[in-house]
Amino acid sequence: MTDAVRSAYRERAGEYTEALGSLSAMAEGDRNFIAGWARDIDGPTIDAGCGPGHWTKFLHDHGVAVEGIDMVSEFIDGAAARFPEVPFRVATLEALPADDAALAGILSWYSLIHTPPADVPALLTEFARCIRSEGTLLLGFFEGGQIEAFGHAVVTAYYWPVPLMQDELAAAGFEIVETHTRVDPGQRPHAAIIARRRSWIR
Ligand SMILES: C[S@@+](CC[C@H](N)C(=O)[O-])C[C@H]1O[C@@H](n2cnc3c(N)ncnc32)[C@H](O)[C@@H]1O
């Protein structure tokens, strides 16, 4: 599935960046939520699955020591050209370029939406490996009443119920700090969760 997602985004990286790669195309509620999270981040952070890199640039401009990573080199090349002051590199969510407990934060903004649901726990565990005690993860995704596939414009994506995602986060070593849901007219339901890495020493 990762290969299918990579190929699909490779073909449409330019189109995606044109349509969705700017902050002006983002909901004000999302900008405020992410900015609020950024205020509490103090240390190295990864924008995991950064796509066009506009959120990476946003975090950078909010004083976060952030690097954007994505498996699609077309996105990374485009982001590096548009935002030369921000670090970007090609990498995968399965093996983030960070040592154990090295990060203060991870933004995963709609980057797990294409992951087959059975593979989501392993990626959350990889996020947990990289985040230090008390560091936080901000996860954005499509909310639904059940885990269900749908025909996303780029490639198959999945709705997740908030309680099930919260359970997966808890199982991976996080505690829920804040959950936000919203339905904008004409848009799919949105959810965002801020989760704190539980202490490594228990
Ligand atoms: C819906 S886009 C979101 C992009 C960006 N975060 C945004 O908000 O516009 C999903 C992104 O996640 C990336 N992605 C999905 N699975 C990945 C994986 N296993 N490793 C690295 N990147 C991945 C895709 O390449 C794509 O850029």
PDBQT file of the ligand as one rigid body, heavy atoms in Angstrom, charges set to zero:
ROOT
HETATM    1  C1  LIG A 301      -3.057  13.920   2.693  1.00  0.00    +0.000 C 
HETATM    2  S1  LIG A 301      -1.346  14.240   2.457  1.00  0.00    +0.000 S 
HETATM    3  C2  LIG A 301      -1.045  15.409   3.772  1.00  0.00    +0.000 C 
HETATM    4  C3  LIG A 301       0.154  16.253   3.490  1.00  0.00    +0.000 C 
HETATM    5  C4  LIG A 301       0.357  17.415   4.475  1.00  0.00    +0.000 C 
HETATM    6  N1  LIG A 301       0.564  16.941   5.821  1.00  0.00    +0.000 N 
HETATM    7  C5  LIG A 301      -0.817  18.345   4.390  1.00  0.00    +0.000 C 
HETATM    8  O1  LIG A 301      -1.468  18.569   5.428  1.00  0.00    +0.000 OA
HETATM    9  O2  LIG A 301      -1.096  18.853   3.309  1.00  0.00    +0.000 OA
HETATM   10  C6  LIG A 301      -0.571  12.754   3.077  1.00  0.00    +0.000 C 
HETATM   11  C7  LIG A 301       0.933  12.852   3.023  1.00  0.00    +0.000 C 
HETATM   12  O3  LIG A 301       1.495  11.803   3.794  1.00  0.00    +0.000 OA
HETATM   13  C8  LIG A 301       2.570  11.241   3.075  1.00  0.00    +0.000 C 
HETATM   14  N2  LIG A 301       2.716   9.848   3.517  1.00  0.00    +0.000 N 
HETATM   15  C9  LIG A 301       1.753   8.904   3.579  1.00  0.00    +0.000 A 
HETATM   16  N3  LIG A 301       2.247   7.749   4.028  1.00  0.00    +0.000 NA
HETATM   17  C10 LIG A 301       3.573   7.959   4.258  1.00  0.00    +0.000 A 
HETATM   18  C11 LIG A 301       4.633   7.135   4.745  1.00  0.00    +0.000 A 
HETATM   19  N4  LIG A 301       4.422   5.859   5.070  1.00  0.00    +0.000 N 
HETATM   20  N5  LIG A 301       5.861   7.689   4.872  1.00  0.00    +0.000 NA
HETATM   21  C12 LIG A 301       6.073   8.998   4.533  1.00  0.00    +0.000 A 
HETATM   22  N6  LIG A 301       5.115   9.817   4.054  1.00  0.00    +0.000 NA
HETATM   23  C13 LIG A 301       3.877   9.320   3.931  1.00  0.00    +0.000 A 
HETATM   24  C14 LIG A 301       2.160  11.352   1.625  1.00  0.00    +0.000 C 
HETATM   25  O4  LIG A 301       3.258  11.251   0.754  1.00  0.00    +0.000 OA
HETATM   26  C15 LIG A 301       1.504  12.710   1.619  1.00  0.00    +0.000 C 
HETATM   27  O5  LIG A 301       2.440  13.735   1.391  1.00  0.00    +0.000 OA
ENDROOT
TORSDOF 0
